[in-house]
Structure formats: C-alpha cells, structure tokens
Amino acid sequence: MTKPLNPHLAATFAPPVMESRRWLAGASFTADRPLINVSQAAPVDPPPLALRQVIADAALNNAAAHVYGPVLGMPALKAEVATQWSAAYGGAISENQVAITSGCNQAFCAAVATLAAAGDAVMIPTPWYFNHKMWLDMTGVESRLLPCGAGMLPDPEQAEALLDSRVKAILLVTPNNPTGAEYPAGLVQAFYDLAKKHGIALIVDETYRDFDARTGAPHDLFKDPDWSETLIHLYSFSKAYRLTGHRVGAMVASQSRLAEVEKVLDTITICPNQLGQIAALYGMQNLGQWLAGERDEILDRRAAISEGFPALEGWKLLGAGAYFAYVEHPFGIPSDQLAQELVSKSAILMLPGTMFAPRLAQGGNGDAERQLRIAFANVDRAEIQQMFARLSAFSR
C-alpha cells in the first residue's frame, strides 16, 4: 500500500471470524463427518415465519420503511424498550433515554465516541469481546485490561487499583462474550458504585440478556433514580429475534448523552434500518412466548456442554452461559495452532483464546494460548455429543 494508512487502524488485528473462515480454505468435509461450526455467536436460522411476514408486508406496503427515519430510531420502538426495560429492571426509563442503533456494535462505538478521545482509556475485562477491543484500538483509545479470575469474573478491587485519570469508562458484558459468565447482581452493583465514585461511566452490554439462566432482573442499576449519570446500557435484537442481517440494537443512556450519540449516528448511518426496527417492535410485542422457547433450547444446549466436559480428559470448562463455553485445552501448543488443527483433523471450527486476550509475547499471562471459545447456540445436543466424540478422539 503506497498511500498513508492510519497507524491505529494498521495496528488493529484482523476480524477474528473472517480470519477463522480462511482456515476452511482447502479443507474437505464429508457427509458422514460434516464441519461442526462453533466459531460464531449468531443465529443461522431465519426469523420465525410470522416475523418474516411482517417484514415482507412492510417492504411491500409501508412506504415509510424505505426512507430515512429519525437518527435515534423509531419512536414506537424506543417507547417499547423504555416500557419493557422499566418493568424488567424495576426502574424509570423514558423514551427520550433510548436510542435505536444499527446493531449493538454500533451502540458501543457511539458510546465510546462520546466518552473517550485518542489517548484516553476504557477498562475492559479479559477475555474481551474482540470487536470492542478492535474499536478501541483503531480509535487510539487504550484498552485498560482487567484480567478475570475464578469463574471468569472481574474483581472490582483490582479494577480500582488500575484506575487513573485517563480511564473514562468501565465496560462489562453479561452474560459474557466470550466466556458465557453471568455476572452476579452484587458484582455488577459493585462496578456501578466504583464508576460512580470515580465519576466515570459504566457501560453494561447485555446483548445476551434473553438467554440468561437466571429469572428476574440480573441487576438493580436502573433502580437508582440517578442511573443515567453513570450507566450506559447496550442491547441487541439480533440474537433474540434472529435479526442479525437487519442490524438493530439499542442504547439506554441520559438524554444529554444521546444528543451527542445522535451526532455520531447521523454521520455514520443516518438512521437505523427501518425494516429491522419494524421487525424488532413486532417481536417485542408479540413473540414473548416464542422467545421463551428459544431460551429454553439454548439453556438445554448449555446443559449438554456442562454434562459433556467432565468426561473429556484433560480439558477444563472455565465458563458456560448464553451462547458460549470458554475452555482450557490440555495440549502443549498455542490455541490458534490447535484451532487450525481441529479444522483439518476433526472438522471442528472454534476460535482460539488468542483472539480474546493478549498472548504471552504481548504482555499476557499465557492464558490465551491455553483457551478456546465454543459458540454452541447453532449446534443441537446430537451435534454437541458428536463434537465431544471428535475432541476425545483428537485427544487420544
């Protein structure tokens, strides 16, 4: 490349899912041993028929679905999020504290854009969600790394020891991507209190909240009347209603912050996808029972993962929840090398821990080389059992 290149962008690692797909080049799979793909946390099935019919009807008969809409999203969808979140979390959220975004990734990027400039820092637990790390890297914002401990949980006391004037926000993802860990309500509250004490923001990404194994509200942050001074809440409709291709997410924050978010979104996408918003609204209002069935299926697959790992010699299950299991392998090779060998020798595609944490040579503690993420949402019990059989044979 002869022209100048933004050095922050040049230093950002390649998209991990795309990189892992390149490992499939030249690989061959057979009918009796097809590829088991546990690399990506996205539904592969289309939305339920009723939802597809709503999208089709809007495309054919709703002229407003084809023109620009409000930058911060459809008022009816914002109002529905405010109403349902207020009921679910026991707090007071208004429509003007909700923005609809083009996916949850965009919500995170926009939130960080309002908080931090190049040279500032955002604290993120490791293992990280790679797109969060990528955005911070390419914008010149330091990722202040907070290693997770037992149960793949971050420690608020350790976090406080790492804070300085450059840290503008703390990020939590729960249920977590990539570890699956469901952060206890008390832990989330402790991080909220820490952020409030230091006058910084707490970003809570609950993309996978619909697949949390617990009942009731996962935290009480919205019960604080002053929540909007500290909390920025992120959500995705993609996983709940299989709308990944329609790109619909949400941010809940103070009205003053959303005024700044509007500048970011107007510059990038102008408005969220109209058909996707119509679908999300229909889903929220009509598909509660269907979504409960989806949650039950995911929890059953999680149970199959937890039941199978004890019999897999040398492997260790570090965390499991929502769409993910995070595991430790027993081999004397780095996880990225192992992941590629699993494609060629076992017809399994999963992502290595080196995509979620720094390598030993990059200042990491060596965990990344020993760990892998398994995204099990798109494999049923039979496929999970087949995966264990192949991993067992590989181990032997």
C-alpha positions as semicolon CSV with decimal commas, in nm:
position;residue;x (nm);y (nm);z (nm)
1;M;0,000;0,000;0,000
2;T;0,164;0,326;-0,117
3;K;-0,073;0,581;0,039
4;P;-0,056;0,673;0,409
5;L;-0,251;0,447;0,646
6;N;-0,393;0,542;0,986
7;P;-0,141;0,379;1,223
8;H;-0,411;0,294;1,478
9;L;-0,607;0,107;1,212
10;A;-0,297;-0,063;1,080
11;A;-0,217;-0,189;1,430
12;T;-0,568;-0,331;1,483
13;F;-0,592;-0,708;1,443
14;A;-0,795;-0,860;1,158
15;P;-1,162;-0,954;1,219
16;P;-1,137;-1,291;1,400
17;V;-1,443;-1,459;1,248
18;M;-1,326;-1,371;0,898
19;E;-0,976;-1,495;0,979
20;S;-1,111;-1,827;1,107
21;R;-1,318;-1,874;0,792
22;R;-0,999;-1,855;0,590
23;W;-0,882;-2,167;0,775
24;L;-1,154;-2,356;0,585
25;A;-0,986;-2,291;0,251
26;G;-0,869;-2,622;0,112
27;A;-1,028;-2,825;0,390
28;S;-1,260;-3,106;0,291
29;F;-1,559;-3,238;0,481
30;T;-1,774;-3,540;0,412
31;A;-2,140;-3,626;0,452
32;D;-2,060;-3,861;0,738
33;R;-1,825;-3,607;0,901
34;P;-1,953;-3,257;0,823
35;L;-1,800;-2,944;0,967
36;I;-1,914;-2,861;1,320
37;N;-1,900;-2,482;1,322
38;V;-1,890;-2,338;1,674
39;S;-1,699;-2,025;1,579
40;Q;-1,963;-1,751;1,557
41;A;-2,229;-1,635;1,800
42;A;-2,506;-1,562;1,555
43;P;-2,831;-1,743;1,471
44;V;-2,813;-1,913;1,134
45;D;-3,186;-1,984;1,105
46;P;-3,417;-1,713;0,966
47;P;-3,664;-1,530;1,187
48;P;-3,991;-1,711;1,264
49;L;-4,244;-1,709;0,980
50;A;-4,473;-1,453;1,146
51;L;-4,186;-1,208;1,173
52;R;-4,078;-1,263;0,813
53;Q;-4,435;-1,194;0,704
54;V;-4,431;-0,865;0,897
55;I;-4,107;-0,768;0,723
56;A;-4,246;-0,864;0,382
57;D;-4,569;-0,673;0,439
58;A;-4,377;-0,362;0,546
59;A;-4,150;-0,389;0,243
60;L;-4,448;-0,409;0,008
61;N;-4,699;-0,178;0,172
62;N;-4,527;0,066;0,409
63;A;-4,369;0,350;0,215
64;A;-4,207;0,487;0,532
65;A;-3,997;0,169;0,557
66;H;-3,793;0,282;0,256
67;V;-3,698;0,637;0,354
68;Y;-3,484;0,799;0,622
69;G;-3,627;0,784;0,970
70;P;-3,523;0,956;1,294
71;V;-3,150;0,927;1,360
72;L;-3,208;0,786;1,709
73;G;-3,472;0,543;1,593
74;M;-3,843;0,480;1,557
75;P;-4,038;0,644;1,843
76;A;-4,267;0,343;1,888
77;L;-3,971;0,105;1,927
78;K;-3,793;0,341;2,167
79;A;-4,111;0,367;2,374
80;E;-4,147;-0,013;2,382
81;V;-3,789;-0,057;2,501
82;A;-3,842;0,206;2,770
83;T;-4,164;0,040;2,890
84;Q;-4,030;-0,315;2,893
85;W;-3,693;-0,222;3,047
86;S;-3,866;-0,019;3,320
87;A;-4,079;-0,320;3,408
88;A;-3,797;-0,575;3,382
89;Y;-3,542;-0,380;3,586
90;G;-3,778;-0,204;3,827
91;G;-3,660;0,142;3,730
92;A;-3,780;0,453;3,549
93;I;-3,669;0,480;3,186
94;S;-3,823;0,725;2,940
95;E;-3,843;0,711;2,562
96;N;-3,600;1,003;2,531
97;Q;-3,339;0,794;2,715
98;V;-3,343;0,526;2,442
99;A;-3,165;0,524;2,107
100;I;-3,200;0,255;1,840
101;T;-2,874;0,174;1,664
102;S;-2,755;-0,031;1,369
103;G;-2,665;-0,326;1,585
104;C;-2,513;-0,339;1,933
105;N;-2,159;-0,299;1,798
106;Q;-2,257;0,044;1,670
107;A;-2,411;0,128;2,007
108;F;-2,077;0,050;2,175
109;C;-1,879;0,252;1,920
110;A;-2,109;0,550;1,958
111;A;-2,098;0,531;2,337
112;V;-1,718;0,528;2,339
113;A;-1,710;0,816;2,091
114;T;-1,898;1,029;2,347
115;L;-1,665;0,927;2,631
116;A;-1,307;0,897;2,514
117;A;-1,063;1,055;2,271
118;A;-0,732;0,919;2,147
119;G;-0,502;0,886;2,448
120;D;-0,786;0,819;2,693
121;A;-0,864;0,470;2,821
122;V;-1,159;0,236;2,872
123;M;-1,128;-0,055;3,114
124;I;-1,226;-0,392;2,967
125;P;-1,212;-0,732;3,135
126;T;-1,013;-1,004;2,961
127;P;-1,100;-1,222;2,784
128;W;-1,253;-0,939;2,578
129;Y;-1,515;-0,935;2,304
130;F;-1,290;-0,877;2,003
131;N;-1,496;-0,605;1,830
132;H;-1,484;-0,395;2,147
133;K;-1,106;-0,425;2,156
134;M;-1,081;-0,352;1,783
135;W;-1,279;-0,029;1,809
136;L;-1,069;0,098;2,098
137;D;-0,750;0,010;1,913
138;M;-0,847;0,177;1,586
139;T;-0,958;0,498;1,761
140;G;-0,641;0,527;1,967
141;V;-0,818;0,465;2,298
142;E;-0,622;0,247;2,538
143;S;-0,782;-0,079;2,649
144;R;-0,704;-0,088;3,021
145;L;-0,705;-0,466;3,066
146;L;-0,862;-0,624;3,375
147;P;-0,790;-1,000;3,386
148;C;-1,079;-1,214;3,504
149;G;-1,029;-1,456;3,791
150;A;-1,224;-1,751;3,931
151;G;-1,549;-1,816;3,747
152;M;-1,425;-1,582;3,472
153;L;-1,538;-1,286;3,684
154;P;-1,361;-0,947;3,710
155;D;-1,267;-0,806;4,051
156;P;-1,382;-0,451;4,143
157;E;-1,094;-0,404;4,389
158;Q;-0,840;-0,498;4,123
159;A;-1,020;-0,263;3,884
160;E;-0,994;0,029;4,125
161;A;-0,620;-0,029;4,158
162;L;-0,589;0,010;3,779
163;L;-0,788;0,334;3,755
164;D;-0,630;0,668;3,679
165;S;-0,739;0,997;3,526
166;R;-0,716;0,858;3,172
167;V;-0,986;0,592;3,229
168;K;-1,321;0,733;3,119
169;A;-1,538;0,421;3,146
170;I;-1,554;0,060;3,261
171;L;-1,712;-0,200;3,032
172;L;-1,895;-0,513;3,144
173;V;-2,055;-0,775;2,916
174;T;-2,305;-1,005;3,089
175;P;-2,386;-1,280;3,007
176;N;-2,033;-1,259;2,882
177;N;-1,894;-1,299;2,534
178;P;-1,664;-1,496;2,511
179;T;-1,679;-1,676;2,848
180;G;-2,054;-1,716;2,899
181;A;-2,020;-1,599;3,261
182;E;-2,331;-1,446;3,414
183;Y;-2,215;-1,166;3,642
184;P;-2,388;-1,172;3,984
185;A;-2,606;-0,872;4,061
186;G;-2,382;-0,777;4,352
187;L;-2,075;-0,773;4,128
188;V;-2,244;-0,551;3,869
189;Q;-2,355;-0,320;4,152
190;A;-2,001;-0,303;4,288
191;F;-1,870;-0,192;3,950
192;Y;-2,151;0,064;3,924
193;D;-2,061;0,202;4,267
194;L;-1,694;0,212;4,163
195;A;-1,770;0,404;3,844
196;K;-1,998;0,644;4,032
197;K;-1,731;0,702;4,299
198;H;-1,474;0,797;4,036
199;G;-1,709;0,999;3,815
200;I;-1,673;0,774;3,511
201;A;-1,923;0,577;3,305
202;L;-2,020;0,212;3,340
203;I;-2,110;0,053;3,006
204;V;-2,313;-0,267;3,052
205;D;-2,357;-0,472;2,734
206;E;-2,645;-0,717;2,777
207;T;-2,665;-0,847;2,422
208;Y;-2,744;-1,196;2,558
209;R;-2,982;-1,097;2,838
210;D;-3,267;-1,301;2,683
211;F;-3,066;-1,622;2,736
212;D;-2,963;-1,562;3,099
213;A;-3,030;-1,876;3,304
214;R;-3,150;-1,668;3,599
215;T;-3,502;-1,541;3,649
216;G;-3,585;-1,183;3,735
217;A;-3,370;-0,876;3,686
218;P;-2,998;-0,957;3,654
219;H;-2,909;-0,633;3,839
220;D;-3,071;-0,335;4,012
221;L;-2,885;-0,050;3,847
222;F;-3,193;0,113;3,698
223;K;-3,350;0,139;4,045
224;D;-3,110;0,421;4,125
225;P;-3,301;0,743;4,039
226;D;-2,972;0,888;3,916
227;W;-2,874;0,587;3,699
228;S;-2,839;0,800;3,386
229;E;-2,545;0,991;3,536
230;T;-2,333;0,675;3,533
231;L;-2,492;0,388;3,336
232;I;-2,488;0,331;2,960
233;H;-2,684;0,016;2,876
234;L;-2,646;-0,171;2,543
235;Y;-2,868;-0,436;2,384
236;S;-2,909;-0,630;2,059
237;F;-3,227;-0,752;1,891
238;S;-3,020;-0,974;1,663
239;K;-2,994;-1,276;1,890
240;A;-3,344;-1,258;2,036
241;Y;-3,535;-1,245;1,705
242;R;-3,272;-1,376;1,456
243;L;-3,233;-1,031;1,301
244;T;-2,855;-1,031;1,256
245;G;-2,878;-0,922;0,892
246;H;-3,111;-0,633;0,976
247;R;-2,873;-0,469;1,225
248;V;-3,088;-0,345;1,512
249;G;-2,954;-0,264;1,858
250;A;-3,032;-0,022;2,139
251;M;-2,863;0,211;2,383
252;V;-3,020;0,337;2,706
253;A;-2,847;0,643;2,849
254;S;-2,906;1,002;2,958
255;Q;-3,085;1,232;2,718
256;S;-2,783;1,463;2,710
257;R;-2,552;1,176;2,611
258;L;-2,791;1,064;2,340
259;A;-2,778;1,414;2,195
260;E;-2,407;1,351;2,139
261;V;-2,473;0,996;2,015
262;E;-2,705;1,148;1,753
263;K;-2,408;1,330;1,600
264;V;-2,218;1,004;1,566
265;L;-2,506;0,804;1,420
266;D;-2,612;1,078;1,177
267;T;-2,258;1,081;1,041
268;I;-2,228;0,703;1,000
269;T;-2,567;0,556;0,908
270;I;-2,814;0,848;0,930
271;C;-3,080;0,616;1,069
272;P;-3,125;0,253;1,173
273;N;-3,269;0,003;0,925
274;Q;-3,643;0,069;0,905
275;L;-3,750;-0,289;0,827
276;G;-3,536;-0,418;1,111
277;Q;-3,696;-0,173;1,355
278;I;-4,045;-0,275;1,244
279;A;-3,947;-0,638;1,298
280;A;-3,797;-0,568;1,640
281;L;-4,109;-0,386;1,753
282;Y;-4,330;-0,672;1,639
283;G;-4,103;-0,919;1,815
284;M;-4,113;-0,730;2,144
285;Q;-4,491;-0,702;2,134
286;N;-4,584;-1,048;2,001
287;L;-4,306;-1,306;2,032
288;G;-4,254;-1,334;2,406
289;Q;-4,366;-1,696;2,421
290;W;-4,161;-1,790;2,114
291;L;-3,853;-1,624;2,266
292;A;-3,907;-1,817;2,589
293;G;-3,888;-2,136;2,384
294;E;-3,566;-2,017;2,222
295;R;-3,421;-1,951;2,567
296;D;-3,519;-2,299;2,685
297;E;-3,340;-2,453;2,385
298;I;-3,023;-2,252;2,447
299;L;-3,026;-2,348;2,815
300;D;-3,060;-2,714;2,716
301;R;-2,757;-2,684;2,490
302;R;-2,569;-2,519;2,773
303;A;-2,660;-2,815;2,994
304;A;-2,532;-3,056;2,727
305;I;-2,199;-2,870;2,726
306;S;-2,172;-2,881;3,105
307;E;-2,263;-3,250;3,114
308;G;-2,012;-3,350;2,847
309;F;-1,693;-3,177;2,957
310;P;-1,616;-3,383;3,271
311;A;-1,567;-3,690;3,051
312;L;-1,324;-3,510;2,819
313;E;-0,983;-3,597;2,959
314;G;-0,750;-3,305;3,022
315;W;-0,994;-3,034;2,916
316;K;-1,139;-2,783;3,162
317;L;-1,466;-2,592;3,135
318;L;-1,396;-2,238;3,257
319;G;-1,735;-2,083;3,188
320;A;-2,065;-2,156;3,015
321;G;-2,371;-1,943;2,956
322;A;-2,584;-1,776;2,691
323;Y;-2,426;-1,879;2,358
324;F;-2,078;-1,966;2,484
325;A;-1,847;-2,206;2,658
326;Y;-1,492;-2,100;2,738
327;V;-1,249;-2,387;2,783
328;E;-0,890;-2,476;2,859
329;H;-0,718;-2,736;2,643
330;P;-0,452;-2,984;2,760
331;F;-0,207;-2,966;2,470
332;G;0,140;-2,816;2,454
333;I;0,066;-2,595;2,154
334;P;-0,086;-2,245;2,130
335;S;-0,464;-2,231;2,093
336;D;-0,451;-2,067;1,749
337;Q;-0,241;-2,356;1,617
338;L;-0,470;-2,605;1,788
339;A;-0,782;-2,441;1,641
340;Q;-0,644;-2,482;1,290
341;E;-0,551;-2,845;1,355
342;L;-0,904;-2,912;1,479
343;V;-1,036;-2,796;1,141
344;S;-0,815;-3,030;0,939
345;K;-0,814;-3,329;1,172
346;S;-1,153;-3,316;1,346
347;A;-1,373;-3,096;1,122
348;I;-1,443;-2,856;1,410
349;L;-1,416;-2,478;1,379
350;M;-1,383;-2,285;1,704
351;L;-1,199;-1,967;1,799
352;P;-0,873;-1,961;1,997
353;G;-0,817;-1,764;2,315
354;T;-0,552;-1,562;2,131
355;M;-0,842;-1,376;1,969
356;F;-0,979;-1,271;2,311
357;A;-0,671;-1,185;2,518
358;P;-0,308;-1,079;2,467
359;R;-0,055;-1,350;2,401
360;L;0,231;-1,409;2,640
361;A;0,461;-1,228;2,398
362;Q;0,222;-0,929;2,403
363;G;0,224;-0,895;2,781
364;G;-0,046;-1,153;2,855
365;N;-0,024;-1,416;3,126
366;G;-0,022;-1,711;2,887
367;D;-0,389;-1,800;2,932
368;A;-0,475;-1,704;2,575
369;E;-0,258;-1,983;2,437
370;R;-0,440;-2,241;2,651
371;Q;-0,800;-2,134;2,590
372;L;-1,072;-2,163;2,324
373;R;-1,426;-2,033;2,279
374;I;-1,709;-2,264;2,176
375;A;-2,019;-2,086;2,043
376;F;-2,278;-2,363;2,086
377;A;-2,601;-2,181;2,000
378;N;-2,617;-2,327;1,648
379;V;-2,547;-2,691;1,738
380;D;-2,808;-2,918;1,896
381;R;-2,750;-3,190;2,155
382;A;-2,665;-3,452;1,894
383;E;-2,404;-3,225;1,733
384;I;-2,265;-3,134;2,074
385;Q;-2,223;-3,504;2,153
386;Q;-2,052;-3,552;1,817
387;M;-1,821;-3,261;1,895
388;F;-1,721;-3,426;2,223
389;A;-1,660;-3,756;2,043
390;R;-1,428;-3,582;1,795
391;L;-1,244;-3,392;2,068
392;S;-1,197;-3,714;2,261
393;A;-1,058;-3,889;1,952
394;F;-0,829;-3,592;1,884
395;S;-0,700;-3,608;2,243
396;R;-0,615;-3,974;2,203
